Amino acid sequence: MMLSDVRTPREPAELEALAPILAWAFGMSAQDSLKWLASTGLQHVRMGYSAARVVAGLVEIPMGQWFGGKSVPMLGVAGVATAPEARGQGLALALMRALLSEARARQFALSALYPATVALYRKAGYELAGAYCRFTLPLKDCPQPRSALALRSATPEDDAAIERLYRTVASERNGYLDRGPYVWARVRAPQGEPARVLVVEGSAGIEGYAALSQLRREGIHHDLALGDLVGATPGAMARLLRFLSDHRTTADNAIWYGGAADARLFAFPERSFKIEVQTHWMLRLVDVASALLARGYPEVTAELDLFVEDDVLPANNARYRLRLRDGTPELDVAASGDGAAARLDVRALTALYSGVVTPAELVRAGMLSADARTLAALGRTFAGGAPAMADYF
Ligand SMILES: CC(C)(COP(=O)(O)OP(=O)(O)OC[C@H]1O[C@@H](n2cnc3c(N)ncnc32)[C@H](O)[C@@H]1OP(=O)(O)O)[C@@H](O)C(=O)NCCC(=O)NCCS
């Protein structure tokens, strides 16, 4: 079986053919899967046809992702599914290839996803980029700092300031999402129920906020699930921690998600919190030249000369000479790789780009061979700390 067509549904009724496939793939009811597909917007759904029958599908989520302080256009991918009777025939890979070509034509530089199988997405050119961790913090052990800052419930008028604050803080961490409406909707209304949003106000306006909801345990006991816990200043974070700890008679834990390194944990005097890896996220350079030019870099001087191989998106097959002058990139792209200092697969370049491993680690993994000068230049260029992602999509 092969895909004869990949396209967006023309009308909502067409989603009814994909909903049962998604429902079966992800253990949901057909009704919930239809609701989810409809909520993402028809233009973001792709249906894969074999002859006239829908046999596979996925959802794209356009957004950005922060690297080096700049938002790089990124296409998120979710809900990849093939009908059970049509699996094992290359349909999901064909669907991913079609989406990636389209994403490149639409000028997305990156794509990211949470994989249920790494093998499928490696074949499509993605590589692991970071762990998505669950933090569980017993509130009885939460510090109770004092803060003079005021805390109040947010109103719709605060939305713009909240989004600004999120962007400021997220832009400082490689891998954080420059959220679009889909992810913001999940933060504001997880599982469709509105979250409680509170803001911390200082003399210059909103300095922090929390978006949270309750997860029921037994009787009156519950946990606090944090969609966001953002303190732009130490005072704002102290106020938010105090707010959390003030729940400790009936709320057992605060729970949030993100990358394993989290400066918020520095406030805790003991290692009472638990960190568990829930899953990993993967990244792909969809357009190598745009990805190299759109991101920010440390203020270093370096020269790279790389020949990149990409058998899924052949337009990426090229020699890239990247020069950084005090962090400002200049790029020459040539078709021939003759004489390039290093040759590497697009997945290896993705691993360097995300910062998830160092060049030396990639050499040990057999994914890169380069001279010492190139390794040092790669290290300087892609320095910036382990990447993290705090939102599931
Ligand atoms: C995962 C899924 C989408 C794969 O669909 P498919 O059409 O059978 O996949 P393909 O035939 O295109 O597989 C391409 C490659 O992906 C990998 N792959 C596919 N299914 C896999 C599985 N179940 N486990 C591990 N690797 C798998 C293989 O490397 C395969 O290549 P190969 O056949 O040459 O070994 C399908 O099994 C499914 O719908 N599963 C339930 C939902 C799900 O897990 N979706 C992924 C969410 S991120």
The ligand as a MOL file (V3000), in Angstrom:
LIG
                    3D

  0  0  0     0  0            999 V3000
M  V30 BEGIN CTAB
M  V30 COUNTS 48 50 0 0 0
M  V30 BEGIN ATOM
M  V30 1 C 3.8760 4.5670 14.9450 0
M  V30 2 C 2.9990 4.4360 13.7000 0
M  V30 3 C 2.4740 5.8120 13.3250 0
M  V30 4 C 3.8600 3.8630 12.5730 0
M  V30 5 O 3.0610 3.8130 11.4030 0
M  V30 6 P 3.4660 2.9000 10.1480 0
M  V30 7 O 2.7380 3.4350 8.9720 0
M  V30 8 O 3.3020 1.4810 10.4880 0
M  V30 9 O 5.0340 3.2150 10.0620 0
M  V30 10 P 5.9640 2.9660 8.8010 0
M  V30 11 O 5.5700 1.6710 8.1390 0
M  V30 12 O 6.0040 4.1730 7.9560 0
M  V30 13 O 7.3600 2.7550 9.5230 0
M  V30 14 C 8.5120 3.4270 9.1260 0
M  V30 15 C 9.6030 3.0960 10.1260 0
M  V30 16 O 9.2290 3.5120 11.4120 0
M  V30 17 C 9.6710 2.5660 12.3850 0
M  V30 18 N 8.5020 2.0050 13.0580 0
M  V30 19 C 7.2420 1.9160 12.6030 0
M  V30 20 N 6.4430 1.3670 13.5330 0
M  V30 21 C 7.2180 1.1110 14.5950 0
M  V30 22 C 6.9640 0.5460 15.8620 0
M  V30 23 N 5.7540 0.1500 16.2270 0
M  V30 24 N 7.9930 0.4320 16.7180 0
M  V30 25 C 9.2420 0.8350 16.3720 0
M  V30 26 N 9.5230 1.3900 15.1630 0
M  V30 27 C 8.5280 1.5110 14.2980 0
M  V30 28 C 10.4350 1.4930 11.6530 0
M  V30 29 O 11.7910 1.8580 11.6570 0
M  V30 30 C 9.8750 1.6130 10.2660 0
M  V30 31 O 10.7900 1.2550 9.2830 0
M  V30 32 P 10.9390 -0.2960 8.8260 0
M  V30 33 O 9.5650 -0.7880 8.5470 0
M  V30 34 O 11.7960 -0.1870 7.6150 0
M  V30 35 O 11.5800 -0.9910 9.9770 0
M  V30 36 C 1.8180 3.4400 13.9290 0
M  V30 37 O 2.3230 2.2320 14.4770 0
M  V30 38 C 0.7650 3.9800 14.8770 0
M  V30 39 O -0.1800 4.6270 14.4470 0
M  V30 40 N 0.9540 3.7220 16.1900 0
M  V30 41 C 0.0970 4.2380 17.2440 0
M  V30 42 C 0.2730 5.7550 17.4030 0
M  V30 43 C 1.7080 6.1910 17.6070 0
M  V30 44 O 2.4750 5.5800 18.3190 0
M  V30 45 N 2.0570 7.2960 16.9260 0
M  V30 46 C 3.3290 7.9500 17.0520 0
M  V30 47 C 3.1040 9.0930 17.9620 0
M  V30 48 S 4.4540 10.1770 18.0680 0
M  V30 END ATOM
M  V30 BEGIN BOND
M  V30 1 1 1 2
M  V30 2 1 2 3
M  V30 3 1 2 4
M  V30 4 1 2 36
M  V30 5 1 4 5
M  V30 6 1 5 6
M  V30 7 2 6 7
M  V30 8 1 6 8
M  V30 9 1 6 9
M  V30 10 1 9 10
M  V30 11 2 10 11
M  V30 12 1 10 12
M  V30 13 1 10 13
M  V30 14 1 13 14
M  V30 15 1 14 15
M  V30 16 1 15 16
M  V30 17 1 15 30
M  V30 18 1 16 17
M  V30 19 1 17 18
M  V30 20 1 17 28
M  V30 21 1 18 19
M  V30 22 1 18 27
M  V30 23 2 19 20
M  V30 24 1 20 21
M  V30 25 1 21 22
M  V30 26 2 21 27
M  V30 27 1 22 23
M  V30 28 2 22 24
M  V30 29 1 24 25
M  V30 30 2 25 26
M  V30 31 1 26 27
M  V30 32 1 28 29
M  V30 33 1 28 30
M  V30 34 1 30 31
M  V30 35 1 31 32
M  V30 36 2 32 33
M  V30 37 1 32 34
M  V30 38 1 32 35
M  V30 39 1 36 37
M  V30 40 1 36 38
M  V30 41 2 38 39
M  V30 42 1 38 40
M  V30 43 1 40 41
M  V30 44 1 41 42
M  V30 45 1 42 43
M  V30 46 2 43 44
M  V30 47 1 43 45
M  V30 48 1 45 46
M  V30 49 1 46 47
M  V30 50 1 47 48
M  V30 END BOND
M  V30 END CTAB
M  END
